[in-house]
Amino acid sequence: MLFDGGFTFSNFLADVFAVFIFILWFWLMITVISDLFRRHDVPGFGKVIWVIALLIFPYIGIFAYLLTQSRGMAERNQERAKHAQEQLRHIVGFSAADEIDKLGKLKAAGSISDAEYGRLRARLVE
């Protein structure tokens, strides 16, 4: 327990908060380490230095990585998501032309408006 005095509501809240902070730290550590090891622009020695920093100074290391690498993390996540989407389209057999044809039929039937058709078609074309 965090405080003396037995089981009280304030001790319970402090314990719940401590568990929450630990889970948050653990999740951030996994996120940072997975991003670090997926990177191709950091050499092996750089990865070793980051891992040592994360192990010796866990909170400071995580915050330093997030502060210095957050923009790159977001870009890499977007690239991975687009790559996964393209792989899924390839596996499923998605064709933009087929989807545009379906949109044309929905527009002709009056199910979607011209504005919706244009927006959805633009999203398919990109």
C-alpha positions, 0 to 999 in steps of 0.5 A: 500500500502507498499510505499507512492506515489500512484500506481507505478510499484515499489509499484505494485511489492512490493505488489505482492511480499508481497502477494506471501510471504503470500501465500507461508507462508500459504502453508507451514503452512498447510503442516507442520500442516498436517504432524504434525497431521498425525504423530503417533510418537509425543504425544499429548503434543508435538503436542500442543507445536509445534502448539503453536510455530507455532502460536506465531512464525509463520516463525521461527516455520515453519523453525524450524519444516522443519529443524528438521523434514524434513527427516521424512516428506519425508519418511512419504510422501513416505509411504503415497504415497505407501499406496495409490498406494497399495489401488488403486491397490487393488480396481482396481484389479491390478495384477503384474502377469497380467502386467508381462504377458502383458509385455511378449506379448509386448516383443514377438510382438517386441513393447519393447526391452529386456532392457525395458522389464527387467526394467518394470518387475523389477518395477512391482516385487518390 
